[in-house]
């Protein structure tokens, strides 16, 4: 980690104006840490005393990403489409954008990258099967979006094996402040737990290449937390306690991907 001007760490966050990154911004704030926030939509300016650097750029722009990765200790890649989109968009933004981010990290000697994957990589797994399913199990994607996240994981593996970058892929369930339906009671990743998981990913001494499930320790969680716990993640939240009494019934959760498994391919949802 760097020393000088009281700064010991700089982390680049892509997709910094998006939902998860907006939730993480205050939660990842630390003394001596600067957050470099990158998005095509300009993130909000620094608040008083907030150590952030704003970069307005696209993850699909190789030169902009190379500049953004200069002098950073780690990259948290949250950029890209977060739901189903056309194949061309999934290919350009999610797949090639991830390759661009990883290559920019490589060119700048960044030693750690955390990639935001998704439960939709394994959307056609049954929830009963998923309960004991290793996080790095072979993909069974439910959408073009799921395919793009499977490609993201494969790219992460490639850049670890070729160049020695520590890469952790988080198969995120659903990271929101609230839960709206019964399926979400199992897949919820509370914002506080998400920050705990990212801190574990950033601080583990030598993770190598890992794939982990990204959920809270929910009473109804359909996936194990074994791999995440190995990195030091300890969930403190459970959707059941906070939301179970107020959610809408949902009968489409026999498959991990829920309604994504029957939504039209290539149509935004």
C-alpha positions in Angstrom: 0.0 0.0 0.0 1.2 3.5 -0.7 2.3 6.0 1.9 2.5 9.7 1.6 0.1 12.6 2.2 -1.6 10.3 4.7 -2.9 8.1 1.8 -2.2 4.4 2.2 -4.7 2.9 -0.3 -6.5 3.9 -3.5 -9.4 1.8 -4.9 -10.9 2.2 -8.3 -14.7 1.5 -8.4 -16.3 1.2 -11.8 -20.0 1.8 -12.3 -19.7 4.2 -9.4 -23.0 6.0 -10.2 -24.9 2.7 -10.1 -27.1 1.2 -7.3 -24.6 -1.0 -5.6 -21.7 1.4 -5.9 -23.8 4.3 -4.5 -24.6 2.1 -1.5 -20.9 1.1 -1.1 -19.4 4.6 -1.4 -20.0 5.7 2.3 -19.5 2.2 3.6 -16.1 1.8 2.1 -14.9 5.1 3.4 -11.8 4.6 5.5 -9.0 6.8 7.0 -6.1 6.8 4.5 -8.2 5.3 1.7 -9.2 7.2 -1.5 -12.0 5.9 -3.7 -11.6 6.7 -7.4 -15.1 6.6 -8.8 -15.6 6.0 -12.5 -18.9 5.9 -14.5 -20.3 7.2 -17.8 -22.7 9.2 -15.6 -20.7 11.5 -13.5 -20.8 10.4 -9.8 -21.8 13.0 -7.2 -18.9 15.3 -6.1 -17.0 14.7 -3.0 -18.7 15.6 0.3 -16.8 17.5 2.9 -13.9 15.4 4.1 -14.6 12.6 1.6 -11.5 11.3 -0.2 -12.9 10.6 -3.6 -11.6 11.2 -7.2 -14.3 11.5 -9.9 -13.6 10.0 -13.3 -16.3 10.3 -16.1 -15.5 7.5 -18.5 -16.6 4.2 -19.9 -15.3 0.8 -19.1 -15.3 0.1 -22.8 -12.6 2.8 -23.4 -9.2 1.2 -23.2 -7.2 4.4 -22.8 -9.5 6.0 -20.3 -9.4 2.7 -18.2 -5.6 2.7 -18.4 -5.5 6.2 -17.0 -8.1 5.3 -14.3 -6.1 2.3 -13.2 -2.9 4.3 -12.7 -1.6 4.3 -9.1 -4.4 2.2 -7.7 -4.1 -0.8 -5.3 -7.3 -2.6 -6.3 -10.2 -2.4 -8.7 -13.8 -3.2 -7.7 -15.6 -3.7 -11.0 -19.3 -2.9 -10.7 -19.7 -1.3 -14.1 -21.9 -2.7 -16.9 -25.5 -3.6 -17.4 -27.0 -5.1 -14.3 -30.0 -6.7 -15.9 -30.9 -8.3 -19.3 -30.1 -6.3 -22.4 -29.5 -7.0 -26.0 -26.8 -9.4 -27.0 -24.7 -6.6 -28.6 -24.9 -4.6 -25.4 -24.0 -7.6 -23.2 -21.1 -8.4 -25.4 -19.8 -4.8 -25.7 -20.3 -3.5 -22.2 -20.3 -6.5 -19.9 -17.9 -8.9 -21.7 -15.5 -6.7 -23.6 -15.8 -4.0 -20.9 -14.6 -6.5 -18.3 -11.7 -7.5 -20.6 -10.8 -3.8 -20.9 -10.9 -3.3 -17.2 -8.7 -6.4 -16.5 -6.2 -5.4 -19.2 -5.9 -1.9 -17.9 -5.3 -3.3 -14.4 -2.6 -5.6 -15.9 -0.9 -2.8 -17.8 -0.7 -0.7 -14.6 0.5 -3.5 -12.3 -2.7 -3.6 -10.2 -2.5 -6.8 -8.1 -6.2 -7.3 -7.1 -9.5 -7.1 -8.9 -13.0 -7.8 -7.5 -15.6 -8.6 -10.2 -19.3 -8.3 -9.6 -20.7 -11.5 -11.0 -24.3 -12.7 -10.5 -26.5 -15.5 -9.3 -27.8 -15.5 -12.9 -24.6 -17.3 -13.9 -26.3 -20.3 -12.3 -30.0 -19.3 -12.9 -31.0 -22.7 -14.2 -29.8 -24.5 -11.1 -32.7 -25.7 -8.9 -32.8 -23.9 -5.5 -32.6 -27.3 -3.8 -29.4 -28.2 -5.7 -28.0 -24.7 -5.1 -28.1 -25.1 -1.3 -24.9 -27.2 -1.4 -23.6 -25.9 -4.8 -20.0 -24.7 -4.8 -19.7 -21.1 -5.8 -17.4 -22.0 -8.7 -19.7 -24.7 -10.1 -20.1 -24.8 -13.9 -22.4 -22.0 -15.3 -26.1 -22.6 -16.1 -27.0 -19.1 -17.1 -30.6 -18.0 -17.5 -30.1 -14.9 -19.8 -27.7 -13.1 -22.0 -26.9 -11.2 -18.8 -26.0 -14.5 -17.1 -23.9 -15.5 -20.0 -22.0 -12.2 -19.8 -21.3 -12.8 -16.1 -20.1 -16.3 -16.9 -17.7 -14.8 -19.4 -16.6 -12.3 -16.8 -15.6 -15.1 -14.4 -13.7 -16.8 -17.2 -11.8 -13.6 -18.0 -11.0 -13.3 -14.4 -9.6 -16.8 -14.3 -7.6 -16.1 -17.5 -6.0 -12.9 -16.1 -5.1 -14.7 -12.8 -3.6 -17.7 -14.6 -1.7 -15.6 -17.2 -0.6 -12.6 -15.2 -0.9 -13.6 -11.5 -3.6 -11.0 -10.6 -5.7 -11.9 -7.6 -9.3 -12.0 -8.9 -12.4 -12.6 -6.8 -15.8 -13.0 -8.5 -18.8 -12.4 -6.4 -22.0 -14.1 -7.6 -24.2 -11.5 -6.1 -27.8 -12.4 -5.1 -29.7 -9.1 -4.7 -28.0 -6.1 -3.1 -30.7 -3.6 -2.2 -31.8 -1.7 0.9 -35.1 -3.6 1.0 -36.6 -6.9 -0.1 -39.7 -6.9 -2.3 -40.7 -10.5 -2.7 -40.3 -14.0 -1.2 -37.4 -14.9 -3.5 -35.4 -12.0 -2.3 -35.6 -13.3 1.3 -33.1 -15.9 0.2 -30.9 -13.9 -2.2 -30.6 -10.6 -0.3 -27.1 -9.2 0.3 -27.6 -6.4 2.7 -25.6 -3.3 1.8 -23.7 -3.6 5.1 -22.9 -7.2 4.4 -21.9 -6.3 0.9 -19.4 -3.8 2.3 -18.1 -6.5 4.7 -17.7 -8.9 1.8 -15.8 -6.4 -0.3 -13.5 -5.6 2.6 -12.8 -9.3 3.0 -12.0 -9.6 -0.7 -9.7 -6.6 -0.5 -7.9 -7.6 2.6 -7.3 -11.3 2.3 -3.5 -11.8 2.0 -3.4 -14.0 -1.1 -6.7 -15.1 -2.5 -5.6 -16.2 -6.0 -8.6 -16.8 -8.2 -11.9 -17.3 -6.3 -15.6 -17.4 -7.0 -17.9 -16.8 -4.0 -21.6 -16.5 -3.4 -22.7 -13.0 -2.5 -25.6 -13.2 -0.1 -26.3 -12.5 3.6 -26.8 -15.3 6.1 -30.5 -15.4 5.4 -32.6 -18.1 6.9 -33.9 -19.0 3.4 -30.6 -18.5 1.5 -30.4 -21.0 -1.3 -26.6 -21.0 -1.6 -23.7 -21.8 0.8 -21.3 -19.2 2.2 -18.4 -21.6 2.6 -16.1 -19.9 0.1 -16.9 -16.4 1.2 -16.2 -17.4 4.9 -12.8 -18.7 3.8 -11.9 -15.1 2.8 -13.0 -13.8 6.2 -16.5 -12.7 5.3 -18.9 -12.9 8.3 -22.5 -11.8 7.6 -24.5 -10.1 10.3 -27.8 -9.7 8.5 -30.8 -11.9 7.7 -33.6 -10.8 5.5 -36.0 -13.0 7.4 -35.7 -10.9 10.5 -36.3 -7.6 8.8 -38.6 -8.2 5.8 -40.4 -11.6 6.0 -43.7 -10.2 7.4 -44.1 -7.6 4.6 -43.0 -9.3 1.3 -45.2 -10.4 -1.5 -45.7 -14.1 -2.2 -43.6 -15.5 -5.0 -43.9 -19.0 -6.5 -41.3 -18.7 -9.2 -38.2 -19.6 -7.1 -37.9 -23.3 -7.9 -35.0 -22.2 -10.1 -32.2 -20.0 -8.7 -32.8 -17.4 -11.5 -36.5 -17.1 -10.7 -38.4 -15.1 -13.3 -35.2 -14.5 -15.3 -35.4 -18.1 -16.5 -38.6 -17.3 -18.6 -38.1 -13.7 -19.4 -37.5 -13.0 -23.2 -33.9 -13.1 -24.2 -32.4 -9.8 -25.1 -35.2 -7.7 -23.9 -34.6 -5.3 -21.0 -36.3 -6.3 -17.8 
